[in-house]
Amino acid sequence: MSSEKNIMRTSLFLSIIIGCFFLLSCEKEKTDLFKKEYFYYTFNFEKIPLYLYLSEVYIQFNHSLTKEETKKFIDKYTFINNNQTSPRINTENKNLKCIINAKDTIQLVSLLKVLNQDTISYAVPVFTMINNDPKTYCIPINEILCDPLISEPELIKIISKYNLTIIKSKPEHLYYKLKINEIIAGFEPLKIANSLNETGNFNYCCPNMIAAGGVIKGILTKNN
C-alpha cells in the first residue's frame, strides 16, 4: 500500500513538473514574439526580414471616425496606451496607430484577436525593416500583390482556399491585387503571402504595405 502511495506521489510530482515546463515554454514563446525575425518573399525568392516594432498596432476602420469616436473606441480597451503621444489618428484615411501597454505586450496575438472581433476592418502589428528603427516602419495590410504563373481560373481556385478575392488585375503588367477577406490574428498578410509564394505558382507574391518612403524592394506600397 505504501509503495502504491509513493508511486502516486511520484506521478503527481512529475505531472506538476511537466505542467510547469509547459507553462514556462508557452510564456517564453509569447515573449519571443518580439525577438523573432519575420519575413516576406520578394522577387527571386529573396527573404526580406521584418521585426515587430515595440507593441505598436495599426487599426483600419470601416468608416471615418471623429476624434471623439476614436477616443471612445480606445477607452473600451484597457490594454491600449492612451497617453499624449499615442495613439496617432488619421481620420482622413480611417485609421490609427496605437501602442499596447508594456505589461500587456506578452499577449499581443490574443489582443489582436480581440480587436479583430470588433466592428473594424482589421488590426495588424507594425513592423520595421531594421530592428527597433521606426524610420523603416512597414505595415502589411489586408492586400496581397502578386504575379501568377498560372491562368486566372487556376489563380481563383488557389486563392479561394485562403479566403482571398481579386480586387484589381493587370495581367499585361504582371500584376494582381488580392484582398484578404478576414484577418483574425493580424499576421495573416505575411503568412498567406509566404504560403502562396511557396507553392511555386507565382513570379512574386508579397503583402501590400503602408511603409516609410512608400516603396519597399521595388514593390509599390501605400504611403501613410
trRosetta pair geometry for C-beta under 8 A, 3 or more apart (Angstrom, degrees):
i j d omega theta_ij theta_ji phi_ij phi_ji
1 4 5.8 -52 -154 31 33 111
1 5 6.7 33 149 -18 64 103
2 5 5.6 -52 -152 34 35 113
2 6 6.5 37 150 -21 66 104
3 6 5.7 -53 -151 33 33 113
3 7 6.5 34 151 -20 64 103
4 7 5.6 -53 -151 34 33 112
4 8 6.4 34 150 -19 66 105
5 8 5.6 -54 -149 36 33 112
5 9 6.3 33 153 -19 66 105
6 9 5.7 -53 -146 37 31 111
6 10 6.3 32 153 -20 64 106
7 10 5.7 -55 -148 37 30 112
7 11 6.3 30 153 -20 65 106
8 11 5.7 -54 -147 36 30 111
8 12 6.3 31 154 -20 64 106
9 12 5.7 -54 -147 36 30 111
9 13 6.2 32 153 -21 64 107
10 13 5.6 -54 -148 36 30 113
10 14 6.3 29 155 -17 65 106
11 14 5.8 -56 -148 38 30 110
11 15 6.3 33 152 -23 64 105
12 15 5.6 -53 -150 33 31 114
12 16 6.5 32 152 -20 64 104
13 16 5.8 -54 -152 33 31 111
13 17 6.5 30 151 -18 65 106
14 17 5.6 -53 -147 36 34 112
14 18 6.2 33 155 -18 67 106
15 18 5.8 -55 -146 38 29 110
15 19 6.2 32 153 -21 64 108
16 19 5.6 -56 -149 37 29 114
16 20 6.4 31 153 -21 64 105
17 20 5.8 -55 -151 33 30 111
17 21 6.5 29 152 -17 64 104
18 21 5.8 -54 -151 36 32 111
18 22 6.3 35 151 -22 65 106
19 22 5.6 -54 -150 34 31 114
19 23 6.4 29 154 -17 66 105
20 23 5.8 -54 -148 37 31 109
20 24 6.2 29 155 -17 66 108
21 24 5.7 -57 -146 40 30 110
21 25 6.1 32 155 -22 65 108
22 25 5.7 -56 -149 36 28 111
22 26 6.5 30 152 -20 63 103
23 26 5.7 -52 -150 33 33 111
23 27 6.4 31 152 -17 66 105
24 27 5.7 -53 -148 37 33 111
24 28 6.2 35 152 -21 66 105
25 28 5.6 -51 -145 35 32 113
25 29 6.4 37 153 -24 64 103
26 29 5.7 -53 -151 32 31 113
26 30 6.6 29 151 -17 64 104
27 30 5.8 -55 -153 36 33 110
27 31 6.2 32 151 -19 67 107
27 106 7.2 -8 -156 -170 75 135
28 31 5.6 -55 -146 38 32 111
28 32 6.0 31 156 -22 66 111
29 32 5.8 -58 -146 37 27 112
29 33 7.8 58 148 -47 54 78
30 33 6.1 -21 -175 -19 40 112
30 106 4.8 63 132 -178 121 82
30 107 7.0 -2 -167 -81 136 39
30 108 7.8 157 -169 25 88 84
30 109 7.5 -120 -128 18 88 111
31 34 7.3 -62 170 30 48 96
31 35 7.6 24 129 -1 73 113
31 106 5.8 -21 -80 -120 66 98
32 35 4.8 -64 -151 46 64 109
32 36 5.7 79 146 -43 85 95
33 36 6.0 -50 -152 15 25 117
33 52 6.2 23 142 -3 85 161
33 106 7.9 147 21 -141 122 43
33 108 5.9 -162 117 43 162 132
33 109 7.1 -155 -104 -33 148 101
34 52 5.1 -96 -115 72 64 125
34 54 7.9 16 -133 -138 128 16
34 55 7.9 -52 -85 -72 128 75
34 105 7.1 6 -42 161 138 123
36 52 7.5 51 60 -3 85 110
37 49 5.1 -37 -172 -149 111 111
37 50 7.5 128 -173 61 61 44
37 51 6.5 -40 -118 -85 60 80
38 49 7.2 117 74 -164 45 57
38 50 4.3 -41 81 73 97 97
38 51 6.9 168 27 -82 88 27
38 52 7.2 86 -5 -42 125 75
38 127 6.5 -94 63 -119 131 137
38 187 8.0 -131 -130 -142 141 110
38 190 6.1 -19 175 -166 121 163
39 47 4.6 0 -179 -174 144 97
39 48 5.9 147 -157 71 79 45
39 49 5.2 -42 -93 -101 90 44
39 50 6.1 170 -89 13 31 84
39 190 7.6 124 78 -163 35 118
39 194 7.5 91 94 -95 81 132
40 47 7.7 153 76 -151 24 57
40 48 5.5 -20 61 56 73 101
40 50 6.8 39 -6 -17 89 126
40 140 7.2 148 -59 -90 144 133
40 190 5.6 -114 -78 -133 98 82
40 193 5.8 9 -145 98 110 133
40 194 6.3 -123 -129 -66 60 94
40 206 5.1 94 152 -143 124 93
40 207 5.8 -103 -118 16 154 96
41 45 5.6 -37 -151 -138 119 48
41 46 6.9 128 -157 66 62 44
41 47 6.2 -39 -96 -95 62 56
41 48 7.5 152 -113 11 12 85
41 193 7.2 -163 40 136 87 96
41 194 6.0 124 -4 -115 102 69
41 197 4.4 149 53 174 146 169
41 198 8.0 161 -23 -52 152 71
41 204 7.2 -162 122 -149 94 73
41 205 6.9 32 77 65 113 71
41 206 6.2 -139 78 -85 60 91
42 46 5.1 -29 60 67 89 99
42 48 5.5 53 -14 -25 113 121
42 204 6.1 4 -172 -146 45 124
42 206 5.6 12 -96 -67 64 147
42 216 8.0 -140 -87 123 138 90
42 217 4.8 -66 -110 123 172 140
42 218 7.1 117 179 54 132 102
42 219 6.4 -123 -128 -35 111 120
43 46 6.3 15 72 16 57 109
43 203 7.5 -8 -125 150 77 82
43 204 5.1 -46 -84 -81 58 129
43 217 7.7 -162 16 150 92 108
43 218 6.8 -15 -6 73 127 140
45 197 7.3 142 -110 165 75 119
46 217 7.5 -156 91 -167 131 144
48 129 7.2 -41 170 -133 102 104
48 216 7.3 98 177 159 162 113
48 217 5.8 -113 -88 -25 143 155
49 129 7.1 109 86 -158 70 61
50 127 4.0 5 179 176 114 144
50 128 7.2 144 -160 68 68 31
50 129 6.4 -46 -107 -99 64 52
50 138 6.8 -96 -123 65 117 116
50 190 7.4 -120 45 -107 147 138
51 127 6.1 133 65 -162 35 83
51 128 5.3 -29 65 60 94 82
51 129 7.7 139 18 -120 87 6
51 130 7.5 -43 24 122 128 16
51 131 4.5 73 -12 -104 176 68
51 132 7.2 -55 114 -26 142 53
52 55 7.8 22 157 -95 115 42
52 108 7.7 44 -160 164 150 172
52 125 5.7 -39 -128 163 96 138
52 126 7.6 90 -159 79 58 54
52 127 6.1 -57 -95 -106 34 69
53 56 5.1 -22 95 32 100 119
53 125 7.8 157 36 164 74 90
53 126 4.7 -53 48 108 117 96
53 127 6.0 148 -16 -145 93 14
53 128 4.7 96 -77 -24 109 100
53 132 7.2 137 -130 -107 71 38
53 134 6.5 100 -156 -99 136 70
53 137 6.1 -19 -42 -113 163 92
54 99 6.6 -22 119 -136 128 106
54 105 7.9 -95 167 -117 62 132
54 132 7.8 86 -49 -119 76 76
55 99 5.9 86 82 -167 84 72
55 100 3.8 -90 143 54 122 100
55 101 7.7 -50 89 58 150 19
55 102 7.1 175 8 -99 141 43
55 104 7.5 127 176 85 158 79
55 105 4.2 -113 -81 -113 139 98
55 108 6.1 -140 -140 -95 94 114
56 97 5.8 5 -176 -179 108 106
56 98 7.3 164 -151 86 63 29
56 99 5.4 -37 -97 -98 66 72
56 100 7.7 -147 -77 7 18 79
56 125 7.3 100 84 -165 61 65
56 126 4.0 -33 99 39 108 131
57 97 7.1 160 81 -156 41 58
57 98 5.7 -22 62 65 91 77
57 99 7.5 156 16 -101 79 22
57 100 6.2 72 -16 -37 117 98
57 111 7.8 -107 -69 115 154 113
57 112 6.8 -167 -127 -95 127 88
57 115 7.1 142 164 -6 148 172
57 123 5.8 12 173 -178 116 104
57 124 7.2 160 -159 82 72 30
57 125 6.1 -53 -107 -107 66 48
57 126 6.6 -141 -88 -11 15 92
57 186 7.6 -67 -137 -130 99 148
58 95 6.6 4 -177 -179 88 120
58 96 7.7 177 -150 92 51 38
58 97 5.4 -26 -98 -101 69 77
58 123 7.0 166 85 -153 48 56
58 124 5.4 -18 61 64 98 81
58 125 7.5 63 15 151 85 7
58 126 5.5 110 -31 -68 100 91
58 139 4.7 38 -9 -144 163 142
58 141 7.9 -78 110 -93 139 80
58 210 7.3 167 -151 51 161 134
59 95 6.3 168 88 -155 54 70
59 96 5.4 -5 56 59 100 80
59 97 7.8 170 17 -91 73 28
59 98 6.7 5 0 12 116 108
59 115 6.6 -108 -104 178 113 133
59 120 5.9 -56 -172 -166 100 154
59 122 7.7 -166 -145 99 51 42
59 123 4.7 -13 -103 -104 78 89
60 94 6.5 56 -166 112 66 93
60 95 4.8 -25 -104 -101 60 103
60 120 6.7 126 81 167 51 101
60 121 4.2 -54 107 65 99 121
60 122 5.4 15 48 52 107 74
60 123 7.6 -166 21 -77 66 43
60 141 7.1 68 -39 -143 148 106
60 142 7.4 -115 46 -2 150 116
61 64 7.3 126 88 -95 129 16
61 65 5.6 -120 -144 -19 179 112
61 94 4.5 -120 62 174 94 95
61 95 6.6 -164 9 -83 79 45
61 96 7.9 42 -24 2 106 90
61 120 5.4 -76 -110 -138 53 84
61 121 6.2 93 150 -1 8 96
62 94 7.4 -112 73 175 14 141
62 119 6.9 -62 4 154 131 79
62 120 6.5 -166 -22 -153 84 32
62 121 5.2 148 -73 -56 62 84
63 94 6.2 -140 147 -124 13 134
64 91 5.6 65 -162 176 98 78
64 92 7.3 -6 -116 -122 120 17
64 94 5.0 -99 -85 -85 53 90
65 69 4.0 -132 -168 93 97 120
65 70 4.7 126 114 -59 127 81
65 73 6.9 -20 -162 -13 164 136
65 91 6.5 -118 70 -128 57 87
65 94 7.0 100 3 -137 79 70
66 69 4.7 96 50 7 76 101
66 70 7.0 -139 93 -5 40 87
66 91 7.0 28 -120 -131 28 137
67 70 5.6 -53 -146 37 33 113
67 71 6.2 37 153 -22 65 104
67 89 6.4 128 -112 96 79 166
67 91 6.9 -69 -57 -66 69 132
68 71 5.7 -52 -149 34 30 112
68 72 6.5 33 151 -21 62 105
69 72 5.5 -51 -150 34 33 115
69 73 6.5 38 150 -22 64 102
70 73 5.5 -51 -153 32 34 114
70 74 6.4 33 151 -18 66 105
70 87 7.6 -123 159 72 119 130
70 89 5.4 75 149 -120 170 136
70 91 7.4 -110 -36 -89 137 92
70 96 6.2 120 -155 -47 128 150
71 74 5.7 -54 -147 37 33 111
71 75 6.1 35 155 -23 66 108
71 82 7.7 87 -143 -149 77 128
72 75 5.8 -54 -145 34 28 113
72 76 7.2 43 151 -34 58 95
73 76 6.1 -48 -169 10 34 115
73 118 7.8 101 -155 171 102 152
74 77 6.5 -79 -167 43 40 94
74 80 5.2 -121 -159 102 83 145
74 82 5.4 125 143 -96 129 114
74 87 6.3 -151 -99 -1 141 129
74 98 6.6 -179 -118 -114 112 153
75 82 7.0 34 -82 -77 65 161
77 80 4.6 68 93 -4 110 107
77 111 7.9 97 -168 -159 130 103
77 114 7.5 133 -119 120 120 128
77 115 7.4 4 -88 -86 157 89
78 101 7.8 -34 139 -1 65 141
79 100 5.5 -7 152 -149 97 87
79 101 5.5 -125 -162 23 53 102
79 104 4.1 -166 -142 163 106 174
79 107 7.5 -89 -132 75 151 119
79 111 5.5 -116 107 -125 157 135
80 87 7.2 -20 176 -52 117 117
80 98 5.1 -2 -154 151 111 138
80 99 7.4 115 -160 73 62 44
80 100 6.5 -57 -102 -104 48 50
80 101 7.2 107 150 -25 1 85
81 86 5.1 38 99 89 105 134
81 87 7.9 135 81 -58 73 72
81 98 6.9 171 53 176 73 86
81 99 4.4 -22 40 83 125 96
81 100 6.9 92 -11 153 93 6
81 101 5.2 139 -64 -76 86 66
82 86 7.2 -118 -118 100 20 80
82 87 7.2 -34 -115 -13 60 84
83 86 5.7 46 56 45 81 86
86 97 7.7 -84 -140 109 90 79
86 98 5.8 109 173 -145 102 59
86 99 4.5 -32 -162 12 163 109
87 96 4.8 48 147 168 133 119
87 97 6.1 175 -164 86 90 46
87 98 3.6 -41 -99 -93 118 86
87 99 7.2 -173 -93 5 70 68
88 96 6.3 165 82 -159 49 73
88 97 4.7 5 51 51 102 97
88 98 7.7 -164 25 -72 60 50
89 96 4.6 -21 -107 -105 61 109
90 93 4.6 -4 128 44 119 101
90 94 7.6 -30 100 30 83 20
90 95 5.2 2 61 65 106 79
90 96 6.6 179 22 -85 69 52
90 224 7.2 -139 -39 -171 165 91
91 94 7.2 30 -168 -80 36 39
93 224 7.5 -153 74 -140 166 70
94 121 7.8 74 127 -5 122 130
95 224 7.8 -89 83 -134 140 108
97 126 6.5 40 -140 -60 115 143
100 104 5.2 -114 169 89 103 107
100 105 5.7 136 102 -90 116 62
100 108 6.4 177 41 -106 168 80
100 111 6.1 104 -119 103 136 164
101 104 4.7 70 67 16 89 107
101 105 7.5 -125 97 -39 46 74
102 105 5.7 -24 -157 -19 38 118
104 107 5.5 -60 -176 44 71 107
104 108 7.9 118 133 -69 76 55
104 111 6.4 79 155 -64 116 146
105 108 5.9 2 -171 -54 51 100
107 110 4.5 -52 -179 48 92 117
107 111 5.4 96 116 -29 93 99
108 111 5.8 -62 -145 38 27 109
108 112 6.3 29 158 -21 65 105
108 125 6.8 43 170 -92 126 123
109 112 5.8 -52 -149 33 31 112
109 113 6.6 34 150 -20 62 103
109 185 5.6 1 -162 -163 89 106
109 186 7.3 -147 -129 39 58 114
109 187 7.6 -26 -117 -15 98 120
110 113 5.6 -53 -155 33 34 114
110 114 6.7 37 147 -21 65 102
111 114 5.4 -46 -150 31 38 115
111 115 6.5 38 151 -17 66 102
112 115 5.7 -52 -147 38 34 111
112 116 6.2 29 155 -17 66 110
112 123 5.5 -161 -148 105 74 109
112 124 7.3 55 -147 -113 125 27
112 125 6.8 -56 -85 -49 140 85
112 185 5.6 73 99 -171 120 45
112 186 3.8 -65 -176 -20 146 133
112 187 8.0 86 111 -21 163 77
113 116 5.8 -58 -144 41 29 109
113 117 6.8 34 153 -26 61 103
113 184 6.1 13 -121 162 82 75
113 185 5.5 -10 -72 -101 89 64
113 186 7.9 -102 -54 -12 53 95
114 117 5.9 -58 -160 26 31 112
114 118 7.6 39 144 -29 60 96
115 118 5.8 -45 -166 12 43 115
115 120 6.8 -22 165 34 82 144
115 123 3.9 -3 116 15 131 163
116 120 7.3 -95 -120 64 39 107
116 122 6.2 10 -118 -143 96 60
116 123 5.3 -127 -64 35 76 96
116 183 5.7 -122 -131 105 134 80
116 184 5.5 162 111 -144 151 28
116 185 7.3 -91 14 -56 153 19
116 186 6.9 -147 -47 -54 130 78
120 123 6.3 53 94 -42 146 91
121 142 7.0 -127 149 2 103 149
122 141 7.7 125 75 -163 133 68
122 142 5.1 132 11 -56 158 127
122 180 8.0 58 -86 90 160 111
122 183 4.0 56 -138 45 123 136
122 186 7.7 146 170 -105 96 63
123 183 7.4 -173 46 110 47 126
123 186 5.9 -47 107 -93 70 108
124 139 6.3 120 92 -172 119 91
124 140 6.3 -126 168 76 149 73
124 141 6.8 -163 22 -110 154 40
124 142 7.7 -165 -41 -53 133 75
124 183 6.6 -58 -70 179 95 153
124 186 4.4 152 -123 -157 50 84
124 187 7.7 140 -145 -66 87 32
124 189 6.7 14 -129 5 147 124
125 186 5.3 91 -16 148 79 131
125 187 7.1 10 17 -76 115 75
126 137 5.9 -17 178 -157 109 111
126 138 7.9 148 -166 73 66 32
126 139 5.4 -38 -116 -90 70 94
127 137 7.1 135 83 -156 44 58
127 138 5.4 -31 76 68 95 80
127 139 7.0 160 26 -88 78 40
127 140 7.2 32 11 -8 126 93
128 131 6.7 130 85 -114 116 16
128 132 6.7 -160 55 -13 154 9
128 133 5.2 158 172 61 140 66
128 134 6.5 -87 -95 -94 131 28
128 136 4.8 84 -170 83 86 90
128 137 5.4 -46 -96 -92 76 49
128 138 7.1 127 -116 16 26 76
129 133 7.5 -53 63 69 63 113
129 136 4.1 -103 42 159 91 123
129 138 6.1 58 -44 -3 94 123
129 216 7.3 -177 -73 -135 142 116
130 133 3.8 10 84 26 106 137
130 136 4.7 92 18 31 89 155
133 136 4.8 39 100 18 109 108
134 137 5.6 1 -166 -47 56 108
135 212 5.8 123 169 -160 49 167
136 212 5.8 -116 -124 42 23 138
137 211 6.9 -174 101 -142 61 54
137 212 5.3 102 47 -31 72 107
138 209 4.7 0 -174 -179 100 140
138 210 7.1 161 -156 82 51 49
138 211 4.1 2 -112 -108 87 98
138 212 7.0 -89 -65 12 70 77
138 216 6.1 43 -111 -74 144 148
138 221 7.6 -52 -142 -168 103 167
139 209 5.9 142 67 -159 46 78
139 210 4.4 -7 54 55 109 96
139 211 7.1 -162 22 -69 65 58
139 224 7.3 58 23 -45 130 137
140 189 3.6 178 146 100 114 139
140 190 5.4 146 38 -50 175 80
140 193 7.7 -121 -154 2 133 139
140 207 3.7 14 -145 133 107 155
140 208 7.5 113 -151 70 60 41
140 209 5.5 -43 -90 -95 48 88
141 189 6.5 113 73 -90 20 154
141 207 7.1 151 41 171 49 103
141 208 5.6 -45 53 91 99 91
141 209 6.6 157 0 -113 85 31
141 210 6.1 76 -43 -15 117 92
141 222 6.9 12 0 28 147 135
142 179 6.3 29 133 -162 94 72
142 180 4.4 -122 -165 55 77 99
142 183 5.7 -106 -100 -38 107 126
142 188 7.9 25 -119 85 72 117
142 189 6.6 -117 -99 -75 31 109
143 167 7.4 -75 -124 39 108 134
143 177 5.8 -10 -173 -173 117 95
143 178 6.6 148 -161 77 62 49
143 179 5.8 -31 -103 -103 74 55
143 180 6.9 -130 -69 3 25 85
143 189 7.6 16 49 -124 35 115
143 207 7.2 109 83 -166 55 64
143 208 3.8 -11 90 30 106 131
144 164 6.8 -35 30 -135 127 139
144 177 7.4 152 77 -159 45 48
144 178 4.4 -17 60 61 96 106
144 179 8.0 -156 20 -67 77 13
144 180 6.8 89 -20 -45 100 94
144 189 6.8 -179 -73 -149 85 76
144 192 6.5 -101 -67 105 143 111
144 193 5.0 -177 -128 -89 114 95
144 196 7.2 84 173 29 154 153
144 205 6.4 13 172 -174 115 83
144 206 7.1 171 -156 89 74 26
144 207 5.8 -54 -104 -106 68 46
144 208 6.5 -139 -89 -11 14 84
145 175 7.0 -31 -164 -152 95 82
145 176 7.3 151 -157 79 47 53
145 177 5.8 -20 -100 -103 68 68
145 178 7.8 -166 -73 20 22 79
145 204 7.7 -2 112 112 88 103
145 205 7.5 179 91 -145 49 40
145 206 5.8 -16 61 64 91 76
145 207 7.6 57 16 150 81 10
145 208 5.2 103 -28 -70 100 85
145 219 6.3 150 71 -160 147 112
145 220 7.7 154 -110 59 165 78
146 175 8.0 128 76 -151 36 39
146 176 5.1 -26 68 62 82 100
146 178 6.5 11 13 -5 115 117
146 193 7.9 -165 -70 -137 106 85
146 196 6.9 -60 -101 126 147 141
146 202 5.2 -65 -165 -140 110 133
146 203 8.0 133 -180 51 68 73
146 204 6.5 -160 -138 97 54 59
146 205 4.0 14 -111 -109 108 78
146 206 7.5 156 -80 17 67 51
147 174 4.2 10 -128 174 125 89
147 175 6.4 -27 -85 -75 85 36
147 176 7.0 156 -90 12 34 87
147 202 6.2 115 71 -168 56 81
147 203 4.0 -37 93 52 115 113
147 204 5.4 46 27 40 103 77
147 205 7.6 -132 32 -64 55 65
148 152 7.7 133 66 -90 146 47
148 154 7.7 168 166 88 139 98
148 155 4.7 -72 -85 -93 172 121
148 176 6.4 15 -8 6 100 141
148 201 6.1 -10 -150 144 84 90
148 202 5.5 -53 -106 -103 48 74
148 203 7.6 -73 -15 6 1 82
149 200 7.9 -55 45 144 139 59
149 201 5.6 -151 49 -174 93 47
149 202 6.1 -161 -4 -95 90 17
149 203 5.9 126 -59 -42 94 76
150 154 4.0 -94 154 93 124 134
150 155 5.7 162 85 -57 102 75
150 158 7.5 98 63 -11 151 136
150 201 5.1 -18 -16 -166 120 107
151 154 4.7 93 57 10 78 104
151 155 6.9 -134 100 -9 40 89
152 155 5.2 -50 -144 33 36 118
152 156 6.4 39 157 -22 66 100
152 166 7.9 -4 -156 -57 101 164
152 169 7.4 51 -115 -162 122 162
152 171 7.2 -76 -62 -75 111 135
153 156 5.8 -51 -149 33 32 112
153 157 6.6 35 152 -21 63 104
154 157 5.6 -52 -152 33 34 115
154 158 6.5 31 152 -17 66 105
154 201 7.7 -140 133 -160 116 135
155 158 5.9 -59 -152 36 31 108
155 159 6.1 14 161 -9 69 111
155 166 7.5 63 120 -66 121 124
155 176 7.1 -149 -179 -99 154 175
155 201 7.8 169 -99 146 70 127
156 159 6.3 -61 -137 43 27 100
156 160 6.2 38 160 -34 63 106
156 166 7.0 -64 -92 -17 86 118
157 160 6.1 -52 -152 20 24 115
157 161 7.9 29 150 -22 53 96
158 161 6.3 -56 -176 18 39 111
158 162 7.8 9 142 2 66 105
158 196 7.3 104 144 -131 122 95
158 199 7.0 129 -154 142 137 175
158 201 6.5 -157 -89 83 170 164
159 162 5.6 -64 -160 45 52 104
159 164 3.9 -79 176 70 106 117
159 165 7.4 161 125 -75 125 21
159 166 7.4 110 71 -50 158 78
159 178 5.9 -129 -146 -138 148 142
159 196 7.5 17 -95 -108 79 131
160 163 7.4 38 -169 -81 39 29
160 164 7.2 -107 -74 51 26 70
162 180 7.6 -64 141 -120 101 82
162 192 5.1 113 -168 -144 137 116
162 195 7.3 156 -96 86 133 130
162 196 7.1 -56 -26 -64 160 106
163 180 7.1 58 99 -160 89 60
163 181 4.8 -106 154 45 97 112
163 182 5.7 -23 130 25 148 100
164 178 4.6 14 177 174 123 121
164 179 6.5 154 -158 72 68 45
164 180 6.0 -35 -101 -96 83 49
164 181 6.8 -165 -100 -11 27 90
164 192 7.2 145 -61 172 124 142
165 178 6.8 154 76 -157 30 73
165 179 5.2 -16 60 53 83 99
165 181 6.2 70 -3 -60 102 111
166 169 5.6 1 -179 -46 125 115
166 176 6.1 -63 -131 -167 103 109
166 177 7.4 102 -160 76 62 54
166 178 5.9 -47 -98 -102 49 70
166 179 7.9 139 -132 10 3 82
167 177 5.4 -61 67 104 89 99
167 178 6.9 129 10 -134 86 19
167 179 4.7 69 -30 -30 127 111
168 175 7.9 -29 120 132 96 99
168 176 7.2 157 91 -162 61 45
168 177 3.9 20 54 41 101 118
169 175 7.2 163 -154 102 44 66
169 176 4.8 -1 -113 -115 85 78
169 177 7.2 -140 -67 26 49 68
170 173 4.1 2 124 36 117 111
170 174 7.9 -16 100 39 83 28
170 175 4.6 8 61 66 96 106
170 176 7.7 -165 34 -75 54 45
171 174 7.4 35 -170 -80 38 28
171 175 7.6 -139 -82 48 20 54
171 176 7.5 24 -80 -63 65 92
174 203 6.6 -39 -168 55 119 150
177 208 6.9 31 -140 -55 99 139
180 183 5.9 68 119 -63 125 87
180 188 5.6 138 -168 123 152 126
180 189 6.3 -117 -16 -84 153 70
180 192 6.3 153 -101 35 120 161
182 188 7.9 169 100 -89 57 176
183 186 6.3 68 167 -87 114 34
183 188 5.1 -148 -124 31 77 134
183 189 7.6 -9 -107 -35 121 84
184 188 6.9 95 30 -46 73 127
185 188 6.8 124 54 -37 79 86
187 190 5.6 -53 -176 45 73 109
187 191 5.5 67 130 -21 90 113
188 191 5.6 -66 -135 46 32 107
188 192 5.4 24 173 -17 74 113
189 192 6.5 -57 -135 39 18 102
189 193 6.2 15 165 -14 57 115
189 207 3.9 72 162 -122 107 133
189 208 7.8 -98 -154 43 128 60
190 193 6.2 -64 -146 40 23 107
190 194 6.1 17 161 -14 63 114
190 207 5.9 -51 -75 -27 50 140
191 194 6.0 -62 -147 40 25 108
191 195 6.1 26 156 -21 63 111
192 195 5.6 -56 -144 37 30 113
192 196 6.3 30 157 -18 65 105
193 196 6.0 -56 -149 37 28 109
193 197 6.3 31 152 -22 63 108
193 205 5.4 -176 -163 136 75 86
193 206 5.3 66 -179 -140 139 25
193 207 4.7 -115 -28 -47 152 73
194 197 5.5 -53 -148 34 32 115
194 198 6.4 30 156 -21 65 108
195 198 5.9 -58 -150 34 29 110
195 199 7.4 42 148 -34 59 93
196 199 5.9 -43 -165 8 39 115
196 201 7.3 -79 180 60 76 102
196 202 6.2 49 140 -14 95 143
196 205 4.6 -112 101 148 113 158
197 202 5.8 -80 -113 61 54 126
197 204 7.4 -10 -115 -162 107 40
197 205 4.4 -159 -73 58 80 108
197 206 7.5 43 -66 -67 130 60
199 202 7.2 73 62 -1 96 92
202 205 4.1 33 126 -35 167 112
204 219 7.9 -149 144 -90 143 111
206 219 5.7 -77 77 -106 141 160
208 219 7.9 -150 -115 155 52 118
208 221 6.2 152 -171 -128 66 72
208 222 6.6 61 158 -8 105 97
209 216 6.0 10 59 9 141 140
209 219 7.5 75 23 105 105 122
209 221 4.3 -30 70 -139 77 134
209 222 6.9 -151 104 38 35 79
210 221 6.6 175 -94 158 18 109
210 222 4.7 -39 -92 87 71 102
210 223 6.9 118 -151 -132 71 11
210 224 4.4 64 177 -47 121 104
211 214 6.3 160 74 -89 86 14
211 215 7.3 -129 83 34 128 13
211 216 5.2 -73 170 -43 177 113
211 221 4.7 39 17 101 112 155
211 222 7.7 117 11 70 70 56
211 223 7.2 -58 59 -106 58 58
211 224 7.7 132 17 1 16 96
213 216 7.8 119 78 -65 108 64
213 223 7.6 -117 99 -117 20 107
214 220 7.6 -14 155 -158 85 62
214 221 5.8 -174 -174 71 46 86
214 222 7.4 -95 -135 131 77 18
214 223 3.7 -26 -93 -78 101 113
215 218 7.1 29 177 -88 106 11
215 219 7.0 158 -161 71 65 47
215 220 6.3 -36 -110 -111 84 44
215 221 6.2 170 -100 21 30 93
216 219 5.4 -21 72 55 78 99
216 221 5.7 41 7 -22 97 139
